[in-house]
Amino acid sequence: MSDINIKITDREGVTHDVVAPTDMSMNLMEIIRSYELAEEGTIGVCGGMAMCASCQVYVINDPGLEPMGDEEDAMLAEAYHVESNSRLGCQLHMVPAMEGLAVAIAPYP
């Protein structure tokens, strides 16, 4: 089992130190849901299809994330509360290179 340590700041401003597995094909949205860091029904509304932006996060520390894909870029172009460091959690798959990632969950529309 290969785990990484990441920091997630919830919508109340509380930062959580989280251990995330990299061998279970999970994405950041699923990690946030599994740790219950966002109110039920306010994150991953579309099920992780990059169609709603409810899992938008602000990247505070980027250890070397994969570049944003076209679907993610298009969804963020239509989303609320977008910043230059916005990403969709459903598009950030947990891999060892993400050790030290720090994000803040964006406000829910």
N, C-alpha and C positions, 0 to 999 in steps of 0.2 A: 504494500500500500504506500502510495506517495502523496503526502499532504503538503500544502503550502499554507503560510500564514499571511492573512490579509486583514485590512482594517476597513470597516464599513461604518459610516456615520449615518444614523437613521434620520428620519424627518423631524425628530425632536431635538437633534443636535448631539445625541449621545453616540460616542464612538465605541464600537465593539471589536475586540480582537477575535477573529474567526479563523478556524482551521478548516480548510477546504480540500477535499480529495481531488486528485488529478487523474485518478484511474477509473472514474465512474461516468465519464462523458457528461458532466454537469456544467451548466453555465452559471454566470453570476446571479441571474434572476432566480434560478432554482436554489442557490445557496442562500440568498436573502429570504426566500420563502421558507426554506427548511429551518432557518434560525428564527423565523417569525419576527423579522426586523421591520416589516411594513404591515400595516393593517390589512387583513384579509379582504380581497376584492379590489385592492388598490395597486397591485403589482402583478405583472404578467397576465393582464386581462385577456390578451389575444392568445395566450398559451405559448408564447415564445416564438411567434412567427414574424417579428419585426413589423407589426401592423398597427400598434397602438401607442407605443412610447411610454407606457405606464411603468416600465422598468428602467427608465432613463436614470443614469447616474452621472455625477461629475467626477472625473478622474483627478485625484489630488496628487498621487504618486504613480507614475507610469514606469514600471520596470522594463517595458519593451513590449507593449501590446501589439497584436497584429493590426495592420491598417484596416480602416473602416471599409466595409463593402458597399456596393451600390444601393442595396435595399435599405441598409442601416442609414446611409446618408440621405436617401429620399425620405425616410420616415422622420428623421430629425429635422428635415427642412420644413415639415408641416407641424411639428410638435410645439408645445408651450414650454416656457422656462429654459430654452436651449442656450447654452453657453459654448464658448470655444472648446471646452474640455468635455463636452457631453458625449456619452456613448450609451448604447442600449445594452443593458445587462444580459439580455437573452442572446446577444451576439458575441459575448466574451466567454469563451469556453475555458474552463480551468485547466491550465497546463503548468508544468514546473517553472517555466520562465516568468510566471506571474507572481512569484514569491515577492512579498513586500508591496503588492498593489494596495492602494488606499483610495477609496471612493466615498462620495456622499450621495445618498439617494435624493434625487430631485423631487421637488414638490409634486403632489398629485394634482392634475388639472381640476 
